[in-house]
């Protein structure tokens, strides 16, 4: 115990010395005509609030003239002398090199600072059992799991942070506000079928996939009715297009303004629907495509459940290539070509083109499926990592891999980077906040 106390005291004293050494040194004069350099950063990893010591040369002692950034995000300078800077990392800064700018001179660190996110999983709404009830948080009841063959993935979020989910067992679309209040948005929970109309006057059969456009209109695909339905922000559902193939998933391309849908069968095609409801086939013969997502340039990502990979199809010719996944079933994080997926299902994309994958779309929502997590695919390198959850099924609110889902089948991300999960076996909507 004494050794531990002495070690802590030594570390504290060391930090005091370091910070003191960064105080303004009146004897140093910055040379505007000479370059500035960065030799080393310490530490090289941490989270928001981490203090980084930057060792280098020709730093000015006037903090007002120093700009330090990480991924173009400013870092607060709290200490300086001619050879050292002490800065503070802001929340959600991300990983990357540190850049110091003084006047017209810039230096960038050779080593990368690795940002360590804290990803906290909570339950936004849902009681954990199958049924139907509107209410707040745990008082609300969904039906994602009472029929083992249900594999809904429909979950989206609007700019006001309202979450919409396809409640397949109740034949409707539910709305969840940012405080967890659940209401019926469109569809009749007591009667499945087909009918256009507003709110509960509308009817759906098996609402599966869901997407949203910039105006807040929803588009829902229903393999029971073989259609694509448009639902306006006031909850009015009308037919948008009849499907050429049993539709399972759907996505909106902001670049073209078109809706795309696909069918998860051994020869699934991707269809494009224009705002005028003109439908055309753009990609043919995919092996069980289960989810679609578009990047900022209008390129299409497809979750290929039949091949255990993610493919990218570039516009305008829709030429395809595998960007992540080794092609074999498993649960393995790592480089794009070595990572493994296990019957992944839903998919979403954020503003930086990073992908989020709902890890378990297995038939019957198997709790023994190798992956029960939300995976993260880097939008530049396509490296795969676990965002939250693990290989173990459960219902645990916790941080990162300590959290547990059971057959997560749908995922979406809001404008702030918060992720929402349709947790199938737990009949709930989970929320993941990254800091």
N, C-alpha and C positions, 0 to 999 in steps of 0.2 A: 504493500500500500504506500509506504514511504517513497519507494522508487517511482511509483506512478505520480505522486504529488510533486516530486522533484522534477520529473519530466515535464509536467504541465507548467510548472513555474519557469523552467528553462525556455519552453516554447513561447510563453507569454513575454518573457524578457527579450527574447529574440525579435518578436514582433514590434515591441516598443522601440528597439534599436533601429529596426528597418524603417519604421514610420518616422522616427526622429531624423534618420538620414535623408529622408525625402523632404524635409522642411526647406524652406527657401534659403539658398546659400548666397549671401550678399557678395561673396568674393568671386563668384563665377560670372562670366560674361558670354552670352550666346553669340556665335559668329554667323551672321545672316548669309555670308557667302560660302560657307562650308556645309557639307551634307550632314544630316543627322543619321544615326544608325541605331538599330535594335540588335543587341547581342543575344538576349535571353529573356523569357518571360517565366515568372514563377507565381503560383503554380500553373500547370498547363491544362488543368481541368477543374471544374467546379460549377456551381449553380448561380442563380441570381443573388447578388449581394457579395459574391467573392471578391476579395481585394487582390489585385494582380500587381506584382512588382515588375516593372519593365526596366531592364538594364541596357544601357546603350551609351551614346555620346552626343554632345552638343545640344542638349535639351535646354530650353530657356527656363529661367526661374519665374517668368511672368505667366502664371497659369491661364490668364485671359487670352494668350496667344497660342495655346496648345489645344489641338483637337485630336482626340483619341477615339477610334471607332472599331467596332466589331460587327461585320456584316452591315455596314453603314449605320449602325446604331451607336449613338454617342455614349462614351464611358466617362463618368465623373472623375476629374483629377482631384485627388485629396492631398497629394504631397509631391514635391519636385525638388531636384537639384540638377546639377549639370550632367550627371550620369545615370540618374534614376527617376522614374515616375511611379507613383502609386495611384492606381485607378480602381474604380468599382464597376463590376459587371452588372448591367441592368437585367431584369427578368425577361425571359424568352429571347435572349440575344442570339442564341444558336451557336453553332461551332464554326470556327474559321480563324484566319490570321488576324493579328492586331495591327492596326495602322496608326501611326503617329504623324500628324501634320503640323508644321510650324512655318508660318509664312508660305513661301512657295516650295518648301522642301518637305518631302514625304519619305517615311521609312515603313517597311512592312516586316513583321516577324517571320522568320523562316519556319518556326514551329507553329502548330495550330493549337488554339485553345479549344478544348472539348467541353461543350456545354452539357451538363448533366441535368436533365429535366426531372422534376418530381411530378409524376402523373397520378393524380388522386381520383379513384373511382368511387362514385356514390350512386344511389338509386334515385332517379328523377321521379319515376312514377311506376306503379305496379305493386300488387300484393304478393306476387310469387305463385299464385294459383290461377288456373284457367277459369274464366267466367266473363261476366260483363257488369261493370259499374262505372259511372262517372264519379269524379271526386278529386281530391288533392292527394298527391304522393301515393302512399301505401293504401289509401282508401279506394283508389282506382283499380279496376280489374280488366285485364286483357285476355284474349284467347289466341295465343300463338301456337299452342302445343297439344290441344286436346285430340287432334287428328294427327297421327304420326307422319303422314305424307305431306303435311303443310310445310312449305319451304319459302315462306314470304321473306322478302328482303326490303320491303318498302319503308324507308325512313328518310326524311329530308328536313331541313331547317330553313326558315326565311330570315330576312334581314332584321326582323323584330325579335328574333330568337324564339319564335314559336316552332315547335317540332310537330311534324305530321307523320303518322305511321299507318300502314295498312294493317288493320286488325282482321286478319283473314277468317278466323273462326267466328267472328261477329259480322262478317260481310260489310264492313264499313271502314271509313277513314277517321281516325281519332286525332284530335288536336291537343297539344300539351303546351301551355304557356310557360314562360321562364320560371314561374313559381311552382310548377308542377301540377297545375290545375288541368284536369283532363275533361274534355267534352267530345260529343259526337259531331264531327264536321260535315260528313256526307255519307249517306247510306243508312239502311235500316237494320239495326242489330237483331231484330226479331224475324227478318224476312229477307233471305237472299234471292237474287234473280237479276233481272235487267229492267231498269227504268231510269230515264233522265229525270232531273228534278232538283229542287233545292233542299239541302239538309237531309232529313230522314225520308223525304219523298223520293229521293234517288235510291236505286238498288244496284248492288254489286253481287257477283257470284263468288269468285275467288280472287279478290284483289291482292296482287302480288307486288310488282314493282311500282316505284313512285319516283317522280322527278319534279323539279320546279324550275320555272323560268324567271327572268329578272323582274317581271311584273307581279310575281307571287301566284301565278296560275300553276296548279298542279296537273300532272299527267299521270294517269294510273293505267297499268296494263292488267287485264283480267283474263286468264286462260280459260275460265269458265264460260265467258261470253265471247272470247276471241275478239277483243276490242281494245282500243286506246280511248280512255275517257279524259276530257278536260274538265277541271273543277276550278272555277273562278274563286277569288278571295272571299266572296260571300257564301261559298259552299254550294254553288249551282253546278251540277254535273250535266254535261252534254257529250254526245258522241263526237270524237275527234277523227277517228279512223277505224275501219274494220281491219283486223289483222290478216295478213297473208299466211301466217304460221302461228301456232299457239304461242302467245306472247308471255314471257316470264319476267323480263327485266327491261328497263327503259331509262334513257338519259337525254338531257337537253344540251345541245351544243350552242353555247353563247356566241361563238364565232359566226356560225351560219344562220342561227335562229331556227334550226330544225330539230325535230324530235326523232330519236332513234330507238328502236326496240329489237329484241332478239328472242329466240326460243332455245331453251336449254334441252336440246335433244342431240343425238349423235351426228346429226347433219343440220345444225342450226345456222340460220341466215341472219344477217343484220339488215334491217330495213330503215330507210329514211322517209320521214313524213314532213313535208313543207307546211308552212302556216296555212296554205290553201288546201291542206289535206291530200296533196298529191304524194302517193307512196311509190317508192322505187327500192329495189334490192341493190345494196352496195357491196356486200361481202357474202359469200356463199360457202356452205359446207364446213362450218366450224364444229369442233368436237365438244359438245356440251358447254357452250358459252353461258355463264351464269350472271354476269354483271358487266355494265358498260360505264365508262367515264371519259370525259373530254378534257384535254389540257387547254391552256390559254390560246394556243395556236390552232385549235380545232382538230388535233390529232386524237385518235380514238384508242383507248386502252380497253382490253377485253380480258376478263377473268375466265380462263379456259379450264373449267373444272374437270373436263375429260382428259386433260393433259397435265394438270398440276402446274401450270405456268401462267404468267401474265404476258399477253402479247400487245404490241403497239402497232397500229395501222396509221400510216402517215397520209395526210391529205396532199394533193387532191386525188391521187390514184389508189389510195387505200392499200399500199404495199405494206405487208406485215412482217414482223419479226418478233422473236421471243426476247423480252427484256429482263425477266426475273423468273427464277424457278429452274430446277434441274430436271424436271419431268418425272420424278419418282415421288411416291407418297411418303410423307414424313413431316416432322416439325423441326426445322433447322434454320437458324438465322445465319446470315453471312453474306458473302459476295453474291452478286446477281445470279451467276451461273451455278452456284453450289447450294443456294437456299432451297428449302423444301416446303411445300404446302400439302395440306391434307383435306381435299374436297372443300376448298374455300368457297365462299358464296358471295355475299354482298361486297360492294366496293364504292369508295368515294375519293374525291381529290380536293386538295386545298388550293389556295391562291398561288402557292409556289410550286404547284404540280407534283406534290408528294401524294402518294397513294395510301389509303387505309383499307385494309382487307379484313372482312369478317371471316374468322378462321374455320368455321364448321358449318358446312351446308350438307352434311352427310344425310343420307336417307334415314328417316326415323329419328333424327336429331340425337345420334348416338353419343352417350357420355364417355365412351371408350375411344372416340375419334382422337387421333394423336394431337390435334390442335384444338384448343378451346379458348384461343386468344384473339386479340386484335393485332394485326401485323402492320408494320410501317415500311413502305418502299420509298427510298430516297428518290426524289424527282430528277436528280442529275446522274447519280451513279447506279441507281436501282438496287443498291444494297438493301437487304431485308433485315429488319429487327423486330423485336416484340415491343409493341406500344404499351399494352397492358394485358394481364392475364397470363396463362401458361398452358401446359399440356393437361392440366387437371381441371375437370368440371366441378363447379360448385356455385355458390352464391355468396361471395365475400366482398365487401367494400373495404378497400385497402389501397396501398400505393403500388403502382407498377405491377410486377410479376406476382406480388403477394395477393392481388385481387383475383377473383375467380368468376368466370362466366360459365354458362352451360348451353352449348350450341349457339354461340353468337352468329346470327345470320344476316343482319343488316347493320350498316354503319354510315354515318354522315358527319360532316365537320362544318362548324359555323364560321362566320367572318372573323371571329376572335381566336380561332384555333381550338375551340372546345369541341370534343368528339362525343357523339351520342351513339348508343348501341342498342339494337333490337335484340334482346337476350331471350332467345326462343323458349328454352325449357323453363326459365325463371319467370316467364310471362311478365316481363318488366322492361322498362327503358332505363338504361344506365348512362351515366354522364362521366366523362373523363376530362379533368381540368389539368392542363400542363403549366407548370411554373418553373 
